[in-house]
C-alpha cells in the first residue's frame, strides 16, 4: 500500500548502532542520501534502528545519529497531557480501533517490552500479563483471515507492495504510541490481508473492516495510518464509493482520524512495476485521502523541537539535532517538510472551514488539509520496540543487512495520527461516550477566543518536499502544513468536549 514518502535510502552507522533511514513510497525525501532501493509500502515515513537491546536507547545515542528520540513521558510533557491524567482522564472505558494491513505476529510480545521499558500500565492481552478487572485490553480482529507475516523470498519478482513483515513496524508504531497517549483505553488492532490500494484491493477491504467495527459498536475512535493521493484513483466515483464507513461512523458517534501523508504537497500515483517514471509525483500539488475526507480529521506533522528528556514541562531545545530545530531558535515546533497538506480536488470546502483563526492561510472553494497536527518527523520521532525474525526475512533492511529486533526511532504522520487518536479517546472518556466527527468543534474553537490557549500555533516551516511541486508555508492560524496546530491537551480537550456538546 502506498502512502508516505518515497525512495528508500539506507546507510549503516559505525559501532553497535544500526541506522536505516527508509522513506517508503515514491518521491524524493529530505533523508540522508544513500543507495536507492525498491520502495516498500508500510506507512512509516522514516525509521532508524538505534539498538538491538530490550533497553531503550539514551538521548545521547540518538543524538549520535542526528536524532532526538521522544519517550511517552517526554511527548506527554510537550503537549501538556499530564494534568488530564492527574484528573483521572486516561481513556478508560474507551476503545481505539487501529486499522493496518497484515498485523504483526509479535505485537503482544513487543507491547509488553514497550510497557515494561517505559513503566506504562499493562494491558490484558499483552504477553506475560495476567488479566485483572478494569485493566485495558489489547485485542486483534482479523476479519478476512490472518496470513503469516513473512516477507517475500529474495528471488521474488514482485514490487514489494505485498511485503507483510515490513508492515509490522507500522503496527508496532500505531499500537505502542496510541497506548502511550491513552494508557487506560482499550486497543483493537483491525487487520486485513492485503495492502494494494486504489479500488482494486486493499482499500475496499479496509473500509469493510471499519464498517464492521462501526456496525458492531466496537470502538469510539478509529485511527488510520494509510492514505493515497486523491488523483491516483481512476475516477472520483471510485473514491466516493469507499466513504460508506465514514458516513456510518458519523451517524454512530465514532471519530475517524487519518494521516495526511508524508509527501508534502507531492504525491505519486500508484507506482508502476518498473520504468523511468516509477514513483514520480503528479506535477501539481495534491492531497491524500482519507485525510481529505470532510468526515475524517486529517492529521499533519511537525518537527518537535522540545527537550526529549523533559518529562513535566514543554521545554524548547534548539541546541541538539535535527537541523530544522537548530535553524529555528526558540520555536517549540516547526512545520515538517513532508507533512501532507494542501487543497482537495474532490471535496468542496466544508462549512466548518468557513471561519478560521485570524491570519490563517485562506481556504478557497475546496477542502483544506490537514485539520490538526502532532510530532511527525523521524528526526524528532518516537521510540518504538519491534521484534524481527532472525532469518533475514524481516522485510526491513538496515544498510546491507537485515534489521534486527530492537528499538527504532520512527516518524511520519502515521506517528501523529495514533497519538491524536489517544487524545480523542481521553476526550471521549471525559464526554462519557464517543464524540463523533470533531472537525466542526475544532474549527469553532479555532475561530474563537480559546484558540491561543487550546492550540500551539505552528508558524514556521513549509511542505515543499519536492522542489518541482509547489508546497505551502506554515502560517499564523490554519495552514496547509499543520492545520490549526498542535494540542495544548489539558486546555483543548475539555473545550473540545464542551464544543461537541454545544454543537
N, C-alpha and C positions, 0 to 999 in steps of 0.2 A: 504494500500500500504506500502511495506516495504522499507525503505531507511534510515536510520540514525542509531544510535546505540541502544542498546539492552534492557536489563531487566529494568523494571520500579522501581525506588527507591523513596520512599516517606517519608517525615518527616514533623512534624508540629513545627514551631518555637514558642517561647513564645511571649506574648504580642499580639499586633494587627496584626503583620505581619504573613501572611500565606506563608509557604515555601514548594514548591514541586519540587524536582529535578527529572524530569521524562525523562529518556533516552529511546527513543522509538524504539525498534525493535528486537534485538536478540543476543547481545554479552555483556560480562561484560564491565562495564564502570568505569571511574575514578570519578564518582559522589559519594557524601557521602552515606554510607551504610544505609540500611533500610529494610523494608519488601518488598519482591519481589511480584509484582502483574502481571497479564496478560498484555502483551505489546499492546499498540495501535499504529497506523501506520501513523499519520500525520508526515511529515518530519521535525520535530523540535528535535534537539538532547537533549535539556535540557531546562526546564523552571522553573522559580521561581516567584511566585506571591509575590510582595513586599508590596502592599497595596490594599485596596478596595475603593480608592478615585478616583475622577476625576483629582486630582492634582498629578503630577509625584513625586515619592519619592526623597528624598535627597540622596547624595552620602553617608552620614552618615548612613542612613537606609540600604542602600545596603551593606556597609562595615560590618554592624552588622550581616549579614548572609553570610559573606565571599565573597562578590562580589564587583566588580566595575561596575557601570552602565553607559553606554555611551548615551548621548543625540545626536540629529542630529548635533548640533553645535560642540561638542567635537569630534565626529567621523570625521567631516569635517576637523577640525584642525589637527587631527592625520595623515590625508592623503593629506594635503595641497590642499584642494579644493577651498578655499576662493579666490585666485587670478583669478580663472576661472569665478566665479560669478561676481567679480568686473569688468571683461571684457565683461559682458553680456552673458556669456555662462552658461545656467542652464537647457538645454534640451528642450527649447522652440521649438515647432513645430514638435517634435519627439514623437513617441508612443512606450511605453514598454508594451508588452503583457506578462502577468503573468499567468502561467498555473498551476492550482491547482484542486484537487478533491473537488466537492460539493460547494465550495464557502462559504460565510458567510452571514446570514440574517441581521447582524448588521454592515456590513462593512462601509456603508455610514455614520452611526452614529459614529462608532469608529474612522473613519478617521477625522471627524470633531473635536472630542475631542482631538485627537492627534495634529492636526494642531493648534488648539487654545492653547493647552498647551505649544507648542514649538514655537509659533509665526511664523508658516510656511504659505506660500501662500495657500489660499483657492482653492478648485477645484470645477468646475462645475460638479455636480453630488453627492457631499457630502451633508449630511443633513444640513438643515437650511442655505443654501447658495444660493444667487441669482446670476444666471449666467450673466456674462458680457463679451463683446467681448475681445478676447485674453486670457481669463482665461484657464488654463489647465483643461482637463476633466478627470473625473473618470467614467468609464462605465463598464458594465458587459456583457459578452457574454455567454449564456447557450445554446450550440448547440444541446445538446441531452436531454434537459429537466433540470429542477431545483428542485430536491426533497428537502423537508423541512430538514433543518439541525438539526435533532432531534436524539439524541443518542439512541442506543438500550435500551429497558427496562431492569431493573435489573434481570429479570427472563430469559433473553436471554441466549441461549446455544452457541452462536457464538463465534468466536475467537477475535472479536473486530476490525477486519480489515475493517469493513464497518461502523465504528463509525464516523458518519458525523460531529457531532458537534466538535469533537476534532480537525478536520481539520481547524476549524475557527481560531485557534491560528496561524497556518501556514499562512493562508490567511492574517490575520492582520499583521504578521511579514513581509510578502512579499510586500504588498501594502504600508504600512506605511514607511518602510525603503527605498524602491525604490523612493518614493516621497521625502523623506528627502534628498536623494542624488541628485536627479534631479528635483527640485521643479517646474520647468517650463514645464516638459514633461507630456504628456497625459499618463494615465494608463488604460489599458484594461485588466480586470480580466476575464480570459477564464476558464470556469469550465466544468467538465464532471461529470456524475452522478455515477461513480464507482471508486474504488480505488484499486482493486486487480490488480496484475501485471502478468508478465511472459507470455504474449501472450494469456491468456485465456480471460481476460477482463481487462480494465484499461489502460494499455499502448497503445493498438491499438486505443482506443477512444481518448487518449491524442494526439497521433500522427495525428489522423484525424482532431482534433481541430486545431493543429498547421498548418496542411496542408491548412485548410480553411483560417486561418489568413494570410498565405503567398499568397495563390491564390487570395485573395481579397485585398491584399496590405493594411492590417490593422495596421501593426507595422513595425518599423525598428529594434527592439530588442525583443528577446524572452528570458524570464527568467524561468528556470526550477528548482524548489526546490524538485525534486524527483529523485529517482535512484534505481537501484537494481544490484546485483552482476552479472557480465557477465556470470559467471559459473552457475548461477541459472537457466538460460534458458535451455529448453530441448535440444537445439542444436543451433549451430552457425547461421544456416539459419533463425531460428525463430527470432533471434535478428536482422539480416540483413534486414529482411522483414519490419522492423519498421523504417528504415532510410529515407524513402521517403520524409518526411517533411524537413529533414536537407539538402537533395540534392536540393530540391526546394528552400529552404531558401538561399543556397549558390548562386543559379542562379539568385535570385531576390534581392540580396544585403541586406539580413537580417542577423543580427548577432545573434547566438544562444549560450547561456551560460547554464551551468549545474553544480549543486553542486557535488563535488567529493565524498561526503559521509561522514558519521560520525562514521565509524567503524575502522578507521585507516587502517591497512592492512588486517584486519579480517572482513569478511562479510559472513553472513549466507545465505543458500538457502531459498526458500520460506518456512516459518516455518510451520511444521505440526500442526494440531489442538491440539495434546497432545503427551505425550511421554517423555522419559528421555533425548532425543536429540533435543527437540523442541528449535529452535533458535540457535543451536550450529553452529559455523562458519566452513567454509571449513578449513581443516588442513594445508592450504598453503596460501601464500599471494594472494589476489585478488584485483581487482579494480571494480568500479561501472560504469555502463552505464546509461545514455547517456554521462556522462562526459568523458568517454574513447573514444568516437567517434571522429575521426580526424576533423570532420566538426563542432564540438562543442568545445567551450572554457571551459575547466574544471576549476572550482574554488575551491581551497583548503582553509585552515583556519589557523589562528594564535591565540595565546593569545595576546591581545593588551595591552601592559604594559606602556601606556601613561597616563597622568593625565586626569581623566574623567571629571574634572571641567575646564580644559583649553579649550578656545574657539577660540584662534587665532593661537597658535603655537603648533607644535608637541613636547610635553614636557614629557620626560621619568619620570616615577614614579615607583620606585622599593620598596616602603615602605608599600603600602597598599595591601590588598588581591587582587589576589589569591597567593598561594604559588609559582606557576610557575613563577610569576613575581618577587617575593622576592628572589627566588633562582637563578635568572639570573640578578644580579645588572648591571644597565647600558644598558640593552637590551630593545629597544623600542617594539620589538615583538619577540615572541618565537613560534616555530612550535608547533601547537596544537596536543596533543597526539592522538586525534580522527580524525584528518584530513585525509580523504580518499586519498590514493595515492599508486603508485606502477607502475606496467607494465602490459599492456593489454595481455590477452590470445587470443584475437580475431583480433586486428588491428595491422598491421605491423607499424614500425616507419615511420611516415610521413616525407617527405623530409624537411619540415620546422624545424624538430627537429635534423637535421644533424649537425647544428652549434649551439653551446651553449656558455654561458659566461665561461671565464677561471675559472678552479677549480670546475666546475659542476660535479655532480654525473653523470657518463656515462649512456647514453641511448643505449641499445643494439639493437636487431633486432625488438623489439616490442614497440608500442607507450608508452611513459611515461605520467603519470597523477600525479598531475594536471598541468595546464599551468600557473596559477597565483593564488593569494590568497588575503584574507582580514580577518578582525576580525571574529572569529567563536566560540571560547569558550564562554559558557554562564557565566563563572566566570569573563569574561571581555566582557559581552554581551551588547545588545542594549535594551532600554526601549520600550515597545510596549503596547498599550492600547487595551483591549478586553472586550466586553460585553458577559455575560453568563446568561442563564435563571435562575430564582430563584427556579426552581422546582427540582433541583438535577439531571437534565438530560443534563448537560452541556458537558458531555463526558470527563471532566478533573477532577482529584482528587487531593486535597491538604491535605496531611495527611489522616485523617479519615473522612473528609468531602468534599463535592463538592467544587471546586474552585468557586470564585465569580467574579463579574465584578471588574476590576481594572487594575493596572499596573503590567506588568510582565517583568522580565529580561530574555532574550531569547538568545540562541546561536545555533550553527550548521553551517555547510557550506551553509545551506539554509538561513542564515543571510548574509553570504558573497556574495552569488550569486545575489540577487536583488539589493544590493548596487553597485556591479560591473555593473549590467545592467544599473543603473542610470548613472554611469560614461560613459558607452558606448553611452548612449543617448546624453550626453553632447558632446562627440566627434562627433556624427553623426550631431548634430546641427552645430558644427564648420566646418564639411565637406560639409554641405548643403544637406545631404541625407544619407541614410544607408551606412554602411561600409562593409557589408557582412562579410565573415569569417575573423576574425582578427588574428588568430594564426600565419600565415606567417609573418605578420608585427611585432607582438610581439617578435617573435624569432629573426628576423633581428635586432631589437633594442637590444635584449638581447645579441646578439653576437657582437655588435658594441660598439663604444666609448661612446655612450649615456647611456649605461646600468646603470652605477653608479649614474647618475643623474635622470634617469627615474623611477628606482625601488628602493624600500627599500629591500635590500637583507637580508633574514632571515636565520641565520646560526646556530641557536641553537634549541634544541628540537628534538623530534622524534615522529613517529606514531605507536609505538608498543603498541597498546591499550590492546591487549590480549597477555599475555606472551607466550602462546602456539603457536602463529603465528608470525614469524619474521616480524618486521617492518623496517623502514628506518630512518636514521638520516637526519635532515636538514643539508645543506652544503652550502659552497660558491656557488654562481650562481644558476643554476637549481637544484632542488632536488625533490624527490617523496613525499614531505610533503607540500611544499608551492610553487612549480613550480619555476617560475622566481622571485617570491617575491611579494611584495605588491606595490601599486602605489603611487609614488610622483605625484599626479594628475596634478598639474599645469605644470610640466615638461613633463610628459608622454603623456598626451592627444594631445597636438599639434604635438609631434613627431609621435604619432600613426597615426594621420590623414595624415601627410606627407608621412609616410611609406606605408600606404594603397594606397595613390595616386601614389606613385612611383612604387608600385608592380603591 
